[in-house]
Amino acid sequence: MDLRKKFSDADFERIRKAVREAEANISGEIVPVMVPQSGYYTIANYKAGIILGLLAFLGIIVFDRFMPRYALYDPLLMFIIVVAAGLLGSILPQFSDSIRRLLVTQLHMDNATRQRAENAFLEEEVFNTRHRTGILIFISFFEHEVIVLADRGISKVVEQKVWDKLVSDLTDNIRKGKVIEGLEATIKRCGEILLEHGFKKTGDDINELRDDLRLG
């Protein structure tokens, strides 16, 4: 998935504007990040190769037992068929997200997404604010997952259930195809949450992190 083709310049500007408006009255930084996927999941290729190879071998056995007229008796030909089926299976997940997702456990995807979000938190320097008041909004499309990470200046006063509600609402919007609308609403709500908890902008506040949507 090429996210730069999926969204228009107008979409990017909408997010940039939403961040600016949300940060206008708060002492905090909101950083939205989108990635096509969080992991490479090569395990799916191995699994698909093994499964298709086994199915080819089972097919040979079935023909041998029940349709001897079409049975194979050349060991080399059997080997070639099984290997070819395995190779075909190993490349199928590259062309189908559905197959790849089917062959990867939810725990694997959860761990990969969490790790990628934590890496983005560091790479985008969300921690690098004067009062540790950065918020990362992370969307990973392949895994269908959203993660919101708040720096320690915020997390120590805002309960986790608040972020869980944000994640749930944004996930619902993404499922409905309203990615930009959902992200705008989430950014706005982040600003409101900070205001509600006393993170008001002071006279010496500056914009410490850029307002753009980051694409991974």
Secondary structure, DSSP 4 states (H G I P E B T S, - for coil): --HHHHS-HHHHHHHHHHHHHHHTTBS-EEEEEEES-S---HHHHHHHHHHHHHHHHHHHHHHHHH-GGG----HHHHHHHHHHHHHHHHHHHHH-HHHHHHTS-HHHHHHHHHHHHHHHHHHTTTT-STTS-EEEEEEETTTTEEEEEE-HHHHTTS-HHHHHHHHHHHHHHHHTT-HHHHHHHHHHHHHHHHHHTT-B--TT----S--SPEE-
